[in-house]
Amino acid sequence: MKYPFTINAMVVLPDHLHCVWTLPGNDADYATRWRLIKTGVTKAMLDERSHKLILPRGKVWQPRYWEHLLRDAADYRAHIDYIHYNPVWHGYVDKPVDWPYSSFRHFVKKGVLPKEWGAGELGFPEDVGRE
């Protein structure tokens, strides 16, 4: 793989996504990875005959992304929690376990988080998960 990375946590929502990645040492090329992901998803959404996007709005991606270097274990955990709670915060579900497009269930399966985590309202530092 030319541009490897590990997805530590992720959530996909109808109009945006959040993720935490780990890149190999001495590699900070997030831009190329995002370009490849956006290109691949967009091509997968093209109608084979007309080559037009299969979307009413005609656009899949916003033109930018936000990158944040995690400072320490507490910052890492706050961002992971923010990601997993995001579907609840947006009103799509009542608890994170009910959202299937998230790494939350993986964290439960590994014993990192209990299944009931996030069933109540959570607070986050101001700099976590800016949208």
C-alpha positions in Angstrom: 0.0 0.0 0.0 1.5 3.3 -1.1 -0.2 5.5 1.5 -0.9 3.3 4.5 -2.7 4.5 7.6 -4.7 3.1 10.5 -8.2 4.2 11.3 -8.4 4.5 15.1 -12.0 5.7 15.2 -14.5 6.9 12.7 -18.1 7.9 12.2 -19.9 8.5 9.0 -23.1 10.7 9.1 -25.4 11.7 6.2 -23.5 15.0 5.6 -20.1 14.6 7.1 -17.6 12.3 8.8 -15.0 12.3 11.6 -12.0 10.1 12.0 -8.8 9.7 13.9 -6.0 8.2 11.9 -2.4 7.1 12.7 0.1 7.5 9.9 3.4 5.8 9.7 6.3 7.6 11.4 7.8 10.6 9.5 4.7 10.8 7.3 2.1 13.6 7.7 0.6 13.5 4.2 -3.1 13.6 5.1 -3.9 15.7 2.0 -3.0 12.9 -0.4 -4.9 10.3 1.5 -8.0 12.5 1.7 -7.8 13.2 -2.1 -7.6 9.5 -2.8 -10.5 8.7 -0.6 -12.7 11.5 -2.0 -11.8 10.5 -5.6 -12.5 6.8 -5.0 -15.9 7.4 -3.3 -16.9 10.0 -5.9 -16.1 7.6 -8.7 -18.0 4.8 -7.0 -21.1 7.2 -6.9 -21.0 8.0 -10.7 -23.7 6.6 -12.9 -21.9 4.2 -15.3 -23.9 5.5 -18.3 -24.1 9.2 -17.8 -21.0 9.7 -15.7 -23.1 12.0 -13.4 -23.2 11.7 -9.7 -26.0 9.8 -8.2 -27.0 12.5 -5.8 -29.7 15.2 -5.9 -27.2 18.0 -5.0 -24.5 16.8 -7.4 -21.7 17.2 -4.8 -20.3 14.7 -2.4 -17.5 16.5 -0.6 -16.9 19.9 0.9 -13.7 21.4 -0.6 -11.7 21.3 2.7 -11.0 19.3 5.8 -9.7 20.0 9.3 -6.6 18.4 10.6 -5.7 18.3 14.3 -2.6 16.8 15.8 -3.6 15.0 19.0 -1.5 16.3 21.8 -1.7 13.6 24.4 -3.8 10.6 25.7 -6.5 12.9 27.1 -6.8 14.7 23.8 -6.9 11.4 21.9 -9.7 10.1 24.2 -11.7 13.3 24.0 -11.7 13.1 20.2 -12.6 9.4 20.2 -15.5 10.1 22.5 -16.6 13.0 20.3 -16.6 10.8 17.3 -18.6 8.1 18.9 -21.2 10.6 20.4 -21.6 12.6 17.2 -24.7 10.7 15.9 -26.4 11.3 19.3 -25.4 15.0 19.3 -26.9 15.4 15.8 -30.2 13.6 16.9 -29.9 10.6 14.6 -30.0 8.1 17.5 -30.4 8.1 21.3 -27.2 6.3 22.1 -24.0 5.6 20.2 -24.5 1.8 20.0 -27.6 2.4 17.8 -25.5 4.1 15.0 -24.1 1.4 12.7 -21.7 3.6 10.7 -19.2 4.1 13.5 -16.3 2.4 15.2 -18.1 2.5 18.5 -19.2 -1.2 18.3 -15.6 -2.2 17.6 -14.6 -0.4 20.9 -17.4 -2.2 22.7 -16.3 -5.6 21.3 -12.7 -5.0 22.3 -13.9 -4.1 25.9 -12.7 -0.5 25.7 -16.2 1.0 26.1 -19.3 -0.4 27.7 -22.3 -0.8 25.3 -24.3 1.7 27.4 -21.6 4.4 27.0 -23.0 7.7 25.8 -26.7 7.0 26.6 -26.7 10.4 28.5 -25.4 13.8 27.5 -21.7 14.3 27.4 -19.7 17.5 27.5 -16.6 18.1 25.4 -13.7 20.7 25.5 -14.3 23.5 23.1 -11.5 22.5 20.7 -12.8 18.9 20.2 -14.5 18.1 16.9 -15.0 21.5 15.4 -17.4 21.1 12.5 
